[in-house]
Amino acid sequence: MEVTACTTTMVKPVYTTPHPLAGEKVPLTVFDRAAFNILVPIVLVYPAPAPPSNRALKEGLLRAVAAHPHLAGRLAVDDQGRPFLHLNNEGVLVMEATMLSGDDMEAVLLAGGVVANDHFSELYPPAPKEKIGAPVLHVKFNRYKCGGLIIGMICHHRVADGHAFSTFLAKWATLVRAGHNDDDGDFIAPPPFLDRAATAVPRSPPAPVFDHRAVEFNAGDGHGSRSYAVVPADKVKNLTVTFTAEFVAELKLKARGDGGGGAVRCSTFQCLLAHVWKKVTAARGLSPEEFTQVKVAVNCRGRADPPLPADLFGNMVLWAFPRLEVGELLRSSYGRVVAAIRDTVARVDAEYIQSFVDFGAAADASGEDLAAAAAAAATAAGTVLSPDLEVDSWLGFEFDRADFGTGPPRALLAPDIPVDGLMVFVPSGAARGGVDLFIGLVEGHVEEFRKICYSMD
């Protein structure tokens, strides 16, 4: 991608009245500590006519960040080695690039259904090598000669999960559309829910009943983590597969019809996950006696007791692990596989969430140094998760509300995926009402998967 100009600046909100949390040193919750210790990229594509000027976008960004002070802060470590978020208003890093032509943008828009563009990573800012003390939010505006705009961002996962970040984007877009009103103060109304401590209130005394050390955390020495092979990163290929709305509807009918319970609701995510789990497993040519599992991210806001507000800005995700024997998975009906996914996810309930919170409190009280399982080998480029998979669904996020004045993004792109078996479902940019799958697969399984990915046999 040819760039004619690129500038980098650090921007920060200017308050007439300091935010109530200004200067706070906010401890990471147990949910924050269990999250990936990475900056997660996301790319939004807006064809011509593009949203307003970069100046207008930055003004709206600063007003949105003013109400989400964690995004202008920095990760830090206290004198006991414990990480926290310092809400010091050090600012957001903003890059502004002018692209030579619109050809690259058209290539991005046409990427659905083909091997993902090798240069997607150039659309968002590079992640800093050292995360402590670095900006937690980086934004890049890529302006094209054709009049289009691509906004690439990276945000540290321990500051916000995907749901929270999507609500932030929606509020940023709302502020840009509304313009600045000098009489409405520094902070948007209604404000987001920022009491992160409310996500992790333990019982007295803490009483964990599940073995979280073998699931969400390792015991410092790697206890409980699964071991996976690693290949050269260039052996893992990125694919984008588009499932049309018609395909999804047919898949739902099939899952309901052959599941022995036609009245049972079957979500788009559950049906597509069952389908892709089957097809990737078949493409891998695994032994029928081997077991395969899928790591599924679960939003716990509405599952806790009491439930937390949907606009909680922070992390509140745990994981479910549907697991089947390969032979059983491939023989089973779609309805049976959907049921296995649904039943396993349902076990991440209020009791499990409270147990997880209590586990974190008990570990803190004993001084135990917990290492997040999410920070294990699965984050390393070239990791081969086979026989397993890991999935994130962005289907329920609020990216469709990221309308800066000329409509929602035409396409939503996940980051480059250097891990075999890691996948993300997003609303399709190529097929209205459909779903795009971004997935990493080792090169030896790519062609077979592409041959069978639309078959429901």
C-alpha positions as CSV (number, residue, x, y, z in Angstrom):
1,M,0.0,0.0,0.0
2,E,1.6,3.3,-1.1
3,V,1.4,6.1,1.4
4,T,2.1,9.7,0.4
5,A,2.1,11.1,4.0
6,C,1.7,9.8,7.5
7,T,1.8,11.7,10.8
8,T,1.7,10.5,14.4
9,T,0.5,12.5,17.3
10,M,-0.5,11.9,20.9
11,V,-3.9,13.4,21.7
12,K,-5.6,13.8,25.0
13,P,-8.9,15.1,26.3
14,V,-8.9,18.5,27.9
15,Y,-11.4,18.7,30.7
16,T,-13.1,21.8,32.1
17,T,-14.0,19.6,35.1
18,P,-11.7,16.6,35.9
19,H,-13.3,13.2,35.5
20,P,-14.3,11.7,38.8
21,L,-11.8,8.9,38.2
22,A,-9.0,11.2,37.1
23,G,-5.6,10.1,38.5
24,E,-7.0,6.8,39.9
25,K,-4.8,3.7,40.0
26,V,-7.4,1.0,39.1
27,P,-6.4,-2.6,40.0
28,L,-7.0,-5.2,37.3
29,T,-10.0,-7.4,38.0
30,V,-9.8,-11.1,37.8
31,F,-11.5,-10.9,34.4
32,D,-8.9,-8.3,33.2
33,R,-6.1,-10.6,34.3
34,A,-7.6,-13.6,32.6
35,A,-7.8,-11.7,29.3
36,F,-5.1,-11.8,26.5
37,N,-2.2,-9.5,27.3
38,I,-2.2,-8.1,23.8
39,L,-3.4,-5.1,21.8
40,V,-6.2,-6.4,19.6
41,P,-6.5,-4.9,16.1
42,I,-9.8,-4.1,14.3
43,V,-10.3,-2.4,10.9
44,L,-13.5,-0.5,9.8
45,V,-13.9,0.2,6.1
46,Y,-15.9,3.2,4.8
47,P,-16.1,3.7,1.0
48,A,-16.8,7.1,-0.5
49,P,-18.4,9.3,0.5
50,A,-16.2,9.0,3.5
51,P,-17.0,10.2,7.1
52,P,-16.1,13.7,8.1
53,S,-12.6,15.2,8.3
54,N,-9.9,13.8,10.5
55,R,-10.3,16.8,12.6
56,A,-14.0,16.1,13.3
57,L,-13.2,12.5,14.0
58,K,-10.5,13.4,16.4
59,E,-12.7,15.9,18.2
60,G,-15.4,13.2,18.6
61,L,-12.7,10.7,19.7
62,L,-11.5,12.9,22.5
63,R,-15.0,13.6,23.8
64,A,-15.7,9.8,23.8
65,V,-12.3,9.1,25.5
66,A,-13.1,11.8,28.1
67,A,-16.0,9.6,29.3
68,H,-13.9,6.4,29.1
69,P,-10.7,7.6,30.9
70,H,-9.2,4.1,30.9
71,L,-8.5,4.6,27.2
72,A,-6.3,7.6,27.8
73,G,-4.5,5.9,30.7
74,R,-1.6,3.5,30.9
75,L,-0.9,0.0,32.2
76,A,1.5,0.1,35.1
77,V,2.9,-2.1,37.8
78,D,3.0,-1.4,41.5
79,D,5.9,-2.0,43.9
80,Q,4.7,-5.5,44.5
81,G,4.6,-6.4,40.8
82,R,0.9,-6.2,40.4
83,P,-0.5,-4.6,37.2
84,F,-3.0,-1.8,37.3
85,L,-4.5,0.9,35.1
86,H,-3.3,4.4,35.8
87,L,-5.9,6.9,34.7
88,N,-3.3,9.6,34.1
89,N,-4.8,11.1,30.9
90,E,-1.5,10.5,28.9
91,G,-3.6,10.2,25.8
92,V,-4.4,8.2,22.6
93,L,-1.9,7.7,19.8
94,V,-3.4,8.8,16.5
95,M,-1.8,8.2,13.1
96,E,-3.1,9.9,9.9
97,A,-2.1,8.4,6.5
98,T,-2.9,9.6,3.0
99,M,-2.9,6.8,0.5
100,L,-1.7,7.2,-3.1
101,S,-4.8,5.6,-4.8
102,G,-8.1,3.9,-4.1
103,D,-7.0,0.6,-5.6
104,D,-5.9,-0.9,-2.3
105,M,-9.2,0.0,-0.7
106,E,-11.1,-1.8,-3.5
107,A,-8.9,-4.9,-2.8
108,V,-9.9,-4.8,0.8
109,L,-13.6,-4.5,0.0
110,L,-13.3,-7.5,-2.4
111,A,-11.4,-9.6,0.1
112,G,-14.5,-11.6,1.2
113,G,-14.3,-15.2,0.0
114,V,-10.7,-15.2,-0.9
115,V,-7.4,-15.5,0.9
116,A,-7.1,-12.5,3.3
117,N,-5.0,-9.6,2.2
118,D,-1.4,-10.0,3.4
119,H,-1.2,-6.2,4.1
120,F,-4.2,-5.8,6.4
121,S,-1.7,-5.2,9.2
122,E,-0.6,-2.0,7.5
123,L,-4.1,-0.6,8.1
124,Y,-3.7,-0.4,11.8
125,P,-0.9,1.0,14.0
126,P,1.9,-1.3,15.0
127,A,1.8,-2.7,18.5
128,P,4.5,-1.4,20.9
129,K,6.9,-4.1,22.1
130,E,6.6,-2.9,25.7
131,K,3.0,-2.7,26.9
132,I,3.7,-1.2,30.3
133,G,3.6,2.6,30.0
134,A,2.5,2.5,26.3
135,P,-0.8,3.9,25.0
136,V,-3.6,1.4,25.4
137,L,-5.5,2.8,22.4
138,H,-3.9,3.5,19.0
139,V,-6.0,4.8,16.0
140,K,-5.0,5.1,12.4
141,F,-7.0,7.1,9.7
142,N,-6.2,5.8,6.2
143,R,-7.6,8.3,3.7
144,Y,-7.8,7.2,0.0
145,K,-7.7,9.1,-3.2
146,C,-11.1,7.6,-4.1
147,G,-12.6,9.4,-1.2
148,G,-12.8,6.3,1.1
149,L,-11.6,5.9,4.7
150,I,-10.3,2.9,6.6
151,I,-10.0,3.3,10.4
152,G,-7.6,0.8,11.9
153,M,-7.3,0.5,15.7
154,I,-5.5,-1.5,18.4
155,C,-6.8,-1.6,21.9
156,H,-5.3,-3.5,24.9
157,H,-7.5,-6.4,25.8
158,R,-7.0,-5.9,29.5
159,V,-8.7,-2.5,29.3
160,A,-11.8,-3.7,27.4
161,D,-13.3,-6.8,25.8
162,G,-14.8,-6.7,22.3
163,H,-18.3,-6.0,23.5
164,A,-17.1,-3.0,25.6
165,F,-15.0,-1.6,22.8
166,S,-17.8,-1.8,20.3
167,T,-20.0,0.2,22.6
168,F,-17.2,2.8,22.8
169,L,-17.1,3.0,19.0
170,A,-20.8,3.5,18.8
171,K,-20.6,6.4,21.3
172,W,-17.7,7.9,19.4
173,A,-19.7,7.8,16.2
174,T,-22.7,9.4,17.9
175,L,-20.6,12.3,19.1
176,V,-19.1,12.9,15.6
177,R,-22.6,12.9,14.1
178,A,-23.9,15.3,16.7
179,G,-21.0,17.7,16.5
180,H,-19.7,19.7,19.4
181,N,-22.1,21.5,21.7
182,D,-20.4,23.8,24.1
183,D,-23.3,23.5,26.6
184,D,-23.3,19.7,27.1
185,G,-20.2,19.5,29.3
186,D,-17.2,17.2,29.0
187,F,-18.9,13.8,29.4
188,I,-21.5,12.0,27.3
189,A,-24.9,11.2,28.7
190,P,-25.7,8.6,29.7
191,P,-22.2,7.7,30.9
192,P,-20.8,4.2,30.6
193,F,-20.7,1.9,33.6
194,L,-17.2,2.2,34.9
195,D,-17.2,0.4,38.3
196,R,-15.0,-2.4,37.3
197,A,-14.8,-3.7,40.9
198,A,-18.5,-4.6,40.6
199,T,-17.6,-7.4,38.3
200,A,-15.6,-9.2,40.9
201,V,-17.3,-9.2,44.4
202,P,-16.3,-12.3,46.2
203,R,-18.3,-14.1,48.9
204,S,-17.1,-13.9,52.5
205,P,-15.1,-16.1,52.8
206,P,-14.4,-16.8,49.1
207,A,-15.6,-20.3,48.2
208,P,-14.5,-21.4,44.7
209,V,-16.0,-24.7,43.7
210,F,-14.5,-25.2,40.2
211,D,-10.9,-25.8,39.2
212,H,-10.2,-22.4,37.5
213,R,-6.4,-23.1,37.8
214,A,-6.8,-25.6,35.0
215,V,-9.0,-23.4,32.8
216,E,-8.7,-19.6,33.0
217,F,-5.3,-19.6,34.8
218,N,-2.1,-21.6,35.0
219,A,-0.3,-21.9,38.3
220,G,2.7,-20.0,37.1
221,D,4.5,-23.2,36.0
222,G,2.1,-23.9,33.1
223,H,-0.2,-26.3,35.1
224,G,-3.4,-27.0,33.3
225,S,-2.4,-25.5,29.9
226,R,-2.7,-27.6,26.8
227,S,0.4,-28.2,24.7
228,Y,0.3,-27.5,20.9
229,A,2.8,-27.8,18.1
230,V,4.4,-24.7,16.6
231,V,5.3,-24.3,12.9
232,P,6.9,-21.4,11.0
233,A,4.4,-18.6,11.0
234,D,4.3,-18.4,7.2
235,K,2.9,-21.9,7.1
236,V,-0.4,-20.6,8.7
237,K,-2.6,-19.1,6.0
238,N,-5.4,-16.6,6.5
239,L,-8.8,-17.3,4.9
240,T,-11.9,-15.3,4.6
241,V,-15.1,-17.3,3.9
242,T,-18.4,-15.7,3.4
243,F,-21.6,-17.4,4.4
244,T,-24.6,-15.7,2.9
245,A,-27.9,-15.1,4.7
246,E,-29.5,-17.8,2.6
247,F,-26.8,-20.3,3.6
248,V,-27.2,-19.4,7.3
249,A,-31.0,-19.8,7.0
250,E,-30.7,-23.2,5.4
251,L,-28.2,-24.3,8.0
252,K,-30.6,-23.3,10.8
253,L,-33.4,-25.3,9.3
254,K,-31.1,-28.3,9.0
255,A,-30.0,-28.0,12.6
256,R,-33.5,-27.6,13.9
257,G,-34.9,-30.4,11.7
258,D,-32.3,-33.1,12.5
259,G,-31.8,-32.2,16.2
260,G,-34.8,-34.0,17.5
261,G,-36.3,-30.8,18.8
262,G,-37.5,-28.5,16.0
263,A,-38.8,-25.9,18.4
264,V,-35.4,-25.3,20.0
265,R,-33.9,-22.0,19.1
266,C,-30.7,-22.3,17.1
267,S,-28.6,-19.1,16.9
268,T,-26.6,-18.0,13.9
269,F,-23.4,-18.4,15.9
270,Q,-24.2,-21.9,17.2
271,C,-25.1,-23.2,13.8
272,L,-22.1,-21.7,12.0
273,L,-19.7,-22.9,14.7
274,A,-21.1,-26.4,14.5
275,H,-20.7,-26.3,10.7
276,V,-17.1,-25.0,10.8
277,W,-16.1,-27.3,13.6
278,K,-17.2,-30.2,11.4
279,K,-15.5,-29.0,8.3
280,V,-12.2,-28.0,9.8
281,T,-12.0,-31.3,11.6
282,A,-12.7,-33.2,8.4
283,A,-10.1,-31.2,6.5
284,R,-7.5,-32.0,9.1
285,G,-8.0,-35.7,8.6
286,L,-7.9,-36.5,12.3
287,S,-8.2,-40.0,13.8
288,P,-11.8,-40.8,14.7
289,E,-10.7,-41.8,18.3
290,E,-9.1,-38.4,19.0
291,F,-10.9,-35.7,20.9
292,T,-11.5,-32.2,19.7
293,Q,-12.7,-29.1,21.5
294,V,-13.6,-25.5,20.8
295,K,-12.7,-22.7,23.1
296,V,-15.7,-20.4,23.0
297,A,-15.7,-16.8,24.5
298,V,-18.7,-16.1,26.6
299,N,-20.0,-12.7,27.6
300,C,-20.8,-12.9,31.4
301,R,-22.5,-9.6,31.9
302,G,-26.0,-10.9,31.8
303,R,-25.1,-14.3,33.3
304,A,-23.9,-13.0,36.6
305,D,-26.1,-12.8,39.7
306,P,-26.9,-9.9,39.9
307,P,-26.3,-9.2,36.2
308,L,-24.0,-6.3,35.3
309,P,-25.1,-3.5,33.0
310,A,-24.6,-4.1,29.2
311,D,-22.6,-0.9,29.0
312,L,-20.0,-2.0,31.5
313,F,-16.7,-0.8,30.1
314,G,-14.0,-3.4,30.9
315,N,-13.7,-7.2,30.7
316,M,-16.3,-9.8,31.6
317,V,-15.6,-12.8,29.4
318,L,-15.0,-16.4,30.4
319,W,-14.8,-19.5,28.2
320,A,-16.7,-22.7,27.4
321,F,-15.1,-25.8,25.9
322,P,-17.5,-28.0,23.9
323,R,-15.7,-31.3,23.4
324,L,-16.4,-34.4,21.3
325,E,-14.7,-37.4,19.9
326,V,-13.7,-36.7,16.2
327,G,-15.7,-39.7,14.9
328,E,-18.8,-38.6,16.9
329,L,-18.5,-35.0,15.7
330,L,-18.3,-36.0,12.1
331,R,-21.1,-38.6,12.4
332,S,-23.5,-36.4,14.5
333,S,-26.3,-34.4,13.1
334,Y,-26.0,-30.6,13.1
335,G,-28.7,-30.5,15.8
336,R,-26.6,-32.8,18.0
337,V,-23.5,-30.7,17.6
338,V,-25.4,-27.5,18.2
339,A,-26.8,-29.0,21.4
340,A,-23.3,-29.9,22.6
341,I,-22.2,-26.3,22.1
342,R,-25.3,-24.8,23.7
343,D,-25.2,-27.1,26.7
344,T,-21.5,-26.5,27.4
345,V,-21.9,-22.7,27.1
346,A,-24.9,-22.8,29.5
347,R,-22.6,-24.1,32.2
348,V,-20.9,-20.7,32.3
349,D,-23.7,-19.6,34.7
350,A,-24.0,-17.4,37.8
351,E,-22.5,-20.2,40.0
352,Y,-19.5,-20.7,37.8
353,I,-18.9,-16.9,37.5
354,Q,-19.1,-16.5,41.3
355,S,-16.7,-19.4,41.7
356,F,-14.3,-17.7,39.3
357,V,-14.5,-14.4,41.3
358,D,-13.9,-16.3,44.6
359,F,-11.0,-18.1,43.1
360,G,-9.3,-14.8,42.2
361,A,-9.9,-13.4,45.7
362,A,-8.6,-16.5,47.4
363,A,-5.5,-16.4,45.2
364,D,-4.9,-12.8,46.0
365,A,-5.3,-13.4,49.7
366,S,-2.7,-16.2,49.6
367,G,-0.3,-14.2,47.4
368,E,-0.5,-16.7,44.6
369,D,1.0,-15.5,41.3
370,L,-1.5,-16.5,38.6
371,A,-0.6,-16.6,34.9
372,A,-3.5,-16.3,32.5
373,A,-4.0,-19.4,30.3
374,A,-4.9,-16.9,27.5
375,A,-1.3,-15.8,27.6
376,A,0.0,-19.3,26.9
377,A,1.3,-20.8,23.6
378,A,-2.0,-20.2,21.7
379,T,-0.9,-16.5,21.3
380,A,2.4,-17.4,19.6
381,A,2.6,-17.0,15.8
382,G,2.7,-20.4,14.2
383,T,0.9,-22.2,16.9
384,V,-1.2,-25.2,15.6
385,L,-4.3,-25.7,17.8
386,S,-5.2,-29.0,16.0
387,P,-7.1,-31.0,17.0
388,D,-8.8,-28.0,18.7
389,L,-10.2,-24.6,17.6
390,E,-10.7,-21.3,19.3
391,V,-13.5,-18.9,18.3
392,D,-14.6,-15.3,18.9
393,S,-17.9,-14.1,17.7
394,W,-18.3,-10.4,16.9
395,L,-21.9,-10.9,15.6
396,G,-23.6,-9.4,18.6
397,F,-21.3,-6.4,18.9
398,E,-22.4,-2.8,18.1
399,F,-20.1,-2.2,15.1
400,D,-23.1,-1.5,12.9
401,R,-23.6,1.6,15.1
402,A,-20.2,3.0,14.2
403,D,-21.8,5.4,11.8
404,F,-19.9,8.7,11.6
405,G,-22.4,10.3,9.3
406,T,-22.3,8.4,6.0
407,G,-23.6,5.0,7.2
408,P,-22.1,2.0,9.1
409,P,-18.8,0.5,7.9
410,R,-19.1,-1.5,4.7
411,A,-16.7,-4.1,6.0
412,L,-15.4,-5.1,9.4
413,L,-12.0,-6.9,9.3
414,A,-10.4,-9.0,12.0
415,P,-6.7,-8.9,12.5
416,D,-4.2,-11.1,10.7
417,I,-4.4,-14.5,12.3
418,P,-1.1,-16.3,12.7
419,V,-2.6,-19.3,14.6
420,D,-4.0,-22.5,13.1
421,G,-7.5,-23.1,14.3
422,L,-8.2,-19.5,15.6
423,M,-11.2,-18.0,14.0
424,V,-13.5,-14.9,14.2
425,F,-17.1,-14.5,13.0
426,V,-18.1,-11.0,11.9
427,P,-21.0,-9.5,10.0
428,S,-20.3,-9.8,6.3
429,G,-19.0,-6.9,4.3
430,A,-19.6,-8.8,1.1
431,A,-23.0,-10.3,1.6
432,R,-25.8,-8.3,3.3
433,G,-27.1,-10.2,6.2
434,G,-24.4,-12.8,5.9
435,V,-21.4,-13.7,8.1
436,D,-17.7,-13.6,7.3
437,L,-15.4,-16.1,8.8
438,F,-11.8,-15.2,9.3
439,I,-9.7,-18.3,10.1
440,G,-6.1,-19.3,10.2
441,L,-5.2,-22.8,8.9
442,V,-1.9,-24.6,8.2
443,E,-1.3,-24.6,4.5
444,G,-1.8,-28.4,4.1
445,H,-5.5,-28.1,5.2
446,V,-6.5,-25.0,3.3
447,E,-7.5,-26.5,0.0
448,E,-9.5,-29.4,1.5
449,F,-11.4,-27.0,3.8
450,R,-12.2,-24.7,0.8
451,K,-13.6,-27.7,-1.1
452,I,-16.0,-28.7,1.7
453,C,-16.8,-25.4,3.6
454,Y,-20.1,-24.9,1.9
455,S,-21.3,-28.6,2.0
456,M,-23.9,-29.6,4.5
457,D,-23.4,-33.3,4.0
